[in-house]
Amino acid sequence: MPELVQTLTAMNRKQTEERKFLASLQGVDLEEKQDDTSFEDIRRRALGVTASADDVVSLQGSFADEAGFGIGAGLGYIKE
Protein backbone atom coordinates (compact mmCIF):
# COMPACT_ATOMS: atom_id res chain seq x y z
CA MET A 1 0.00 0.00 0.00
CA PRO A 2 2.75 2.58 0.75
CA GLU A 3 4.17 1.97 -2.74
CA LEU A 4 0.82 2.78 -4.29
CA VAL A 5 0.57 6.02 -2.31
CA GLN A 6 4.10 7.01 -3.35
CA THR A 7 3.33 6.20 -7.00
CA LEU A 8 0.15 8.29 -6.97
CA THR A 9 1.95 11.17 -5.23
CA ALA A 10 4.73 11.10 -7.83
CA MET A 11 2.24 11.00 -10.70
CA ASN A 12 0.32 13.93 -9.22
CA ARG A 13 3.53 15.93 -8.76
CA LYS A 14 4.60 15.19 -12.35
CA GLN A 15 1.20 16.21 -13.69
CA THR A 16 1.24 19.44 -11.67
CA GLU A 17 4.71 20.35 -12.94
CA GLU A 18 3.62 19.57 -16.50
CA ARG A 19 0.59 21.83 -16.16
CA LYS A 20 2.71 24.65 -14.72
CA PHE A 21 5.12 24.29 -17.63
CA LEU A 22 2.33 24.40 -20.22
CA ALA A 23 0.79 27.42 -18.50
CA SER A 24 4.15 29.21 -18.47
CA LEU A 25 4.43 28.64 -22.23
CA GLN A 26 1.17 30.56 -22.56
CA GLY A 27 2.45 33.37 -20.32
CA VAL A 28 0.58 32.46 -17.13
CA ASP A 29 2.54 32.50 -13.87
CA LEU A 30 1.18 29.85 -11.51
CA GLU A 31 3.94 29.99 -8.91
CA GLU A 32 2.55 30.54 -5.44
CA LYS A 33 4.07 33.66 -4.01
CA GLN A 34 3.96 34.41 -0.32
CA ASP A 35 2.47 37.80 0.29
CA ASP A 36 3.61 39.11 3.65
CA THR A 37 1.29 42.08 3.77
CA SER A 38 -0.60 42.54 6.97
CA PHE A 39 -4.02 44.03 7.48
CA GLU A 40 -2.41 47.25 8.70
CA ASP A 41 -0.31 47.51 5.49
CA ILE A 42 -3.42 47.12 3.34
CA ARG A 43 -5.32 49.61 5.47
CA ARG A 44 -2.43 52.09 5.24
CA ARG A 45 -2.39 51.82 1.42
CA ALA A 46 -6.18 52.22 1.26
CA LEU A 47 -5.92 55.48 3.20
CA GLY A 48 -3.27 56.76 0.78
CA VAL A 49 -0.27 56.49 3.11
CA THR A 50 2.62 55.16 1.06
CA ALA A 51 5.12 54.89 3.91
CA SER A 52 5.87 51.60 5.65
CA ALA A 53 4.80 50.91 9.23
CA ASP A 54 8.25 51.61 10.66
CA ASP A 55 8.41 55.09 9.08
CA VAL A 56 7.28 58.17 11.04
CA VAL A 57 5.41 59.40 7.95
CA SER A 58 2.95 56.52 8.36
CA LEU A 59 1.56 58.13 11.54
CA GLN A 60 -1.10 60.17 9.78
CA GLY A 61 -4.86 60.47 10.16
CA SER A 62 -6.47 57.60 12.00
CA PHE A 63 -3.08 55.98 12.60
CA ALA A 64 -2.02 59.11 14.48
CA ASP A 65 -5.23 58.98 16.51
CA GLU A 66 -4.63 55.34 17.43
CA ALA A 67 -1.02 55.98 18.42
CA GLY A 68 -1.91 59.12 20.35
CA PHE A 69 0.54 61.20 18.35
CA GLY A 70 1.58 61.63 14.77
CA ILE A 71 1.75 64.10 11.92
CA GLY A 72 -0.77 66.83 12.61
CA ALA A 73 -1.43 65.43 16.09
CA GLY A 74 1.50 66.65 18.14
CA LEU A 75 4.38 65.42 15.97
CA GLY A 76 6.14 68.25 14.18
CA TYR A 77 7.30 66.72 10.91
CA ILE A 78 7.37 68.18 7.45
CA LYS A 79 7.28 65.81 4.50
CA GLU A 80 9.58 67.09 1.76
C-alpha positions, 0 to 999 in steps of 0.5 A: 500500500505505501508503494501505491501512495508514493506512486500516486503522489509522484504521478500527481507531482509530475502532472502538476509540474507539466501543467505549470510548464504548459501554462508558463508557455502561454504566459501564465505565472502559476507559482505561489508567491507568499504575500507578507502584507498585513491588514495594517499595510493594506489599510495604510495603502487604502488610506493613501499612506505610502510609507511603511509601518516603521516610518514616522510618515505613516503616523497620519490620520487615523493611525495618528489617533490610534497611536496618540501622536503623529503628523498633525497630532502633536508630531512636528514633521514636514514631508519634503 
